[in-house]
Amino acid sequence: MANRKLIAGVDSSTQSCKVVIRDGVTGELVREGRATHPDGTEVNPAHWVSALDTAISAAGGLADVEAISIGGQQHGMVALNSEGAVIRDALLWNDTRSADAAKALNSEMGGDAEIAKQVGSVLVASFTATKLRWLADAEKDNAAKVAGVALPHDWLSWQLQHNKGDALDFTKLFSDRSEASGTGYFDPTTSQYRRDILARALRTEKEINLPKIISPAQFGGTTPSGIPIAPGAGDNAAAALGIQAQAGDVVVSLGTSGTAFAVSETPTHDASGQVAGFADATGRYLP
């Protein structure tokens, strides 16, 4: 027991936050905790922090933990002002008000086949880019305040690096390529942001702060007490990693949503929109 190294894993999903603390060598479950999230398709992100704090407390705290990583619901839009404060309630993946914005962006980028070629997927209402276009058109005052954009899991990893009341540092904002690939302004093939698409979506020429993309084997930062924080992943990519899915394996996940995905060594660009060309958490792809 004296040599046991404990690691914490967090799943901040649509409905709840779960924390498990395991032996990093054997995988043994040592303790766990959970807390619920509010219902709805838009949520004040402060609820995610509150749920995370509650779940960590229920899991016995992090005093003896040597590393932590957060996985979470994909897509969504956390719009941040120049101080790093949340501008409006976050729109979640299941908020469909940006459906018309998705059609418009696909058309502006040259049609479904062209946008799929550029970012791997035809844009739909769940993607962050479409929510930013909706914001630009429906809430111009809020759109004008946007200085940074985060997704739920990387926003939580960012919060975890600060004490409450600290000034928020955009340079500490990080993510992984699996999450970034669900924004609609990231190319999974090159692992680079498409800032031209971001600018078009938000109708701005400002430089917007985005999470830096780190590799699966890196730590992105530390908690104030010094616990290293790994990059985490979107929920489906985290599931594929957790069950050690290999190239060619197909996984079906039934939760708040239903998804079917496969690990691939090569990227996909489906012009029909039936297959999303996401990245996985290892450097491969997750169509």
GIBEL-V614366 format. One record per run of one state. SS is the DSSP state (alpha for helix, beta for strand, coil for the rest). FROM is the first residue (numbers start at 1). LEN is the number of residues. Records with the same first field share a line. If there is no record, write none. Layout:
SS->FROM-LEN / FROM-LEN
//
This chain:
coil->1-5 / 13-3 / 24-5 / 37-5 / 44-2 / 59-6 / 73-4 / 81-5 / 87-3 / 92-7 / 109-3 / 120-8 / 139-1 / 146-2 / 151-1 / 160-10 / 173-1 / 176-1 / 181-5 / 188-4 / 194-1 / 203-6 / 211-1 / 214-5 / 223-5 / 243-7 / 255-3 / 265-13 / 280-5 / 287-1
beta->6-7 / 16-8 / 29-8 / 42-2 / 65-8 / 77-4 / 86-1 / 90-2 / 148-3 / 174-2 / 186-2 / 192-2 / 209-2 / 212-2 / 219-4 / 228-7 / 250-5 / 258-7 / 278-2 / 285-2
alpha->46-13 / 99-10 / 112-8 / 128-11 / 140-6 / 152-8 / 170-3 / 177-4 / 195-8 / 235-8
//
